């Protein structure tokens, strides 16, 4: 099994791409998580860190 280290920037980019397709943040988080094969909570945590909010 191959593993890849995902940066917050990569997760944020996937979220922003998904957000262009749907203005619903929750759906965009789910789409980003699915495209990166990671849990939705990981996307949520990365976005919280990138936005300066406590995770």
N, C-alpha and C positions, 0 to 999 in steps of 0.2 A: 504494500500500500504506500503510495506517495503522499507526502505531506508538504504543504506550502505555508510559509509564514505570511499572514495577511497584515498589511499595515493599516492603520486607521485611515490613511489617505485612500487606499484602495477600496476599503469598505464604504467610505464616504462617496467616492466616485460612483460606485455601483448603486448606492442609494439615490444619488442625484440623477443618474440615468433613469432609474425606475420612477422617480418623481416626475420626470418629464412626460411619462406615459400616464400617470395617475396622480392627481393632486392630493389623494388620500395618503397621509404619511404612514399609516399603519400598513396599508397595502404595499406601499413602496418599500417599507422595511422588510416585509415578507418576501417580496420579489427579489430584493438585494440578497437576502439570506439564502433564498433558493438558488440564485445564480452562483453564489460563492460556496454553496454546500456547507453552510454554518447555521447555528441556531439563531432565531430572531433576536433573542436576548443579547447575543454577541453584537449584532448590528446596533441594537438600542444602546448598549454600553459604549460602543465606539463613537456613536453620534453624540452621546452625552459628554464624552471626553473632548471630542472635537469642538463642541459648542461651549465648553467651559463649565458645564454643570457637573456636580458630583455624580458618579456612576452608581 
